[in-house]
Amino acid sequence: MSALIEARHLVKTFPIRSGSLGRAHGHVHAVTDVDLDVSAGEVMGLVGESGCGKTTLGRLLLRLLEPDSGTITFDGQDLLAASGPQLRRLRAQMQIVFQDPFASLDPRATIGDSIAEGLRVQGVPGKERVGRVDEVLELVGLEPYHARRYPHQFSGGQRQRIGIARALAVQPRLLVADEPVSALDVSIQSQILNLLRDLQRRLNLTVLFVAHNLAVVEHLCDRVAVMYLGRIVELGTRDDVFSRPLHPYTRALLAAAPVPDPTIAANRTRIVLTGDIPSPAAPPSGCAFHTRCPFARAERCPDEVPLLRELETGHRVACHWAEEIVADAAARVPAARSESGVHPLS
């Protein structure tokens, strides 16, 4: 499959301001030198702990935020160079579903007006807008008469369906779903996930699914990118990442994920990472994970940033010692445990 959207060397920082003049005295490094391709028709999962830069990266790809440097290409077009009518046309092909379904809707506007907003911007005539609103409401499991109601008249799950309908109204090709079920009750989450998967298949959507819940990513995604402190540290197919994780951080995330089978959970090796997550305002030098990694070595990790390289076909990792960790984990873990108290990697 060809890439629908490609990002190269993306960098985004946010100034830290204080005082009455609001002068910057530092920067938060949200996204650092990220390369990412999302192929047409696939669902790409983007996972990591809170604050790792997932949401920022998703918004950069939609140009809701401007990067400090780097390039973004959408269907062969330079997204960052686009402006005016060209940018408006491109925006119709890229939409987002936000994390909080209530905050993303105007409480003073009817649902129909909110869904039709993008259509108005694109110059769609009034009668056609009404028909399209009815169509997408039915597509997400709601009724056309719901268009006359207001956001407070719906449940959280219904509001997220409305958010999805609003995104789909302009018939996009790329959908960024920014943790779309994290604000919902567990009983509703599976309904929204199944709806997204069904719509992706029916409409042949390309989806970037941002999440920290690994079970959700495993259920929904074709490929997975793992982020840590603004960098992608592992990238591969869902099966590769979940069955053969190459990066110590990915292994730690998988070991921390709940397992529904109590027998498997009881026999599973537990991994405890030492130390706190470093501040993105002062990230560690070299490999950003070396301050918590049981396999870090003084000769490279503190000084040299590991490249995201292909270790297996289609499976990339940013770790200096990935080959040794995968090939000889059993021999390395006892020493790491005795020095740092970290439990062995499975």
Residue, then its C-alpha position, 0 to 999 in steps of 0.5 A: m500500500s502507498a503512503l497517504i500521509e508521510a512525515r519526516h523529521l518533525v519537531k515541535t516544542f512549546p515555550i514555557r512562559s512566566g512572569s508579567l511579560g510572558r517571557a519564555h525561559g525554556h521549552v517543552h520538547a513534545v515531538t522530536d525528529v519523528d518520521l512516520d508513514v500511514s498507508a492508505g486504508e490502514v489503521m495505525g495505532l500510536v501508543g505511549e504514556s500520557g505526555c509522550g507527544k501522541t496528541t501533538l503528533g496527531r495534530l501536527l499531521l492535520r496541521l492543527l499545529e505548525p511544526d518547528s521543522g520537518t515536512i508533511t506530505f499528504d497524497g503527494q502534496d506538501l501540506l505545510a506549503a498549502s494555503g488558501p483554497q488548496l489548504r481548505r480542500l486538503r482539510a476536507q480530506m483530514q478530520i479529527v475525533f476528539q477525546d472529550p465528546f462534550a467539550s468538542l461540541d458547541p453547547r449553543a448549537t444544534i447537533g445538525d448545525s455542528i455536523a454541517e459546519g464543515l460542509r458550510v466551510q466547503g461551500v456545500p449548498g443548504k439542501e445538500r447539507v441537510g441530506r448529508v447530515d441525515e445520512v451521517l447520523e444514520l451511519v453512526g447509529l443515530e436518527p435524523y431527528h436528532a439533528r434538532r437537539y442540543p449536546h446536553q440532551f445526549s449521553g457520552g456515547q451518543r455525543q462521541r457518535i455525533g463527533i464521528a458523524r461531524a468528522l465524516a460529513v465532509q467525506p475525509r480520507l484520513l481520520v485522526a482518532d485522539e483517544p476517542v473512548s478514554a472519556l467513556d464508560v467501559s460498557i460504551q467503549s466497545q460499541i464505539l470501537n466496533l463502530l469505528r472499525d466498521l466505518q473504517r472498513r465500509l468507507n476505506l478510511t485511513v485512521l491514526f488511532v491515538a491511545h494509551n490502552l494497549a488492548v484497544v490498539e490490539h483490537l483495532c489497529d493494523r500497525v503500531a507506533v510506540m512513543y516515548l518522550g516525543r520520539i518513536v521507539e518502535l514501529g511494526t505490525r500489530d502482531d510483531v509488536f505484541s508478540r515480539p516486542l523489540h524495545p525494553y519500553t514496549r516490553a514494559l508497556l505490554a507487561a503492565a497491560p491487564v490480562p483477562d485470563p487469571t492463570i496467564a496473569a499469575n504466571r506472567t513476568r512483571i516488569v517494574l521500571t525504576g525512576d520517574i518519567p523525565s520531564p519533556a522540558a529537560p529530556p535526557s541526553g542520548c537515548a531518552f529511555h536510558t534513565r529507566c532502562p535496565f539494559a542501558r550502557a554507559e558507552r553509548c546510551p547517555d550520549e548517542v541517540p539511537l536511530l529508528r532502524e529496521l531489525e526485522t522486515g517491517h519492524r523497526v526499533a530505536c535501541h542500541w542493544a535490541e539484537e542483544i536484548v532479544a537474543d540473550a535477554a535471560a543472560r542479561v536480566p539477572a545482572a540488571r535486576s541485582e543493580s537496579g531492582v528491575h524485574p526481568l523482561s519476558 
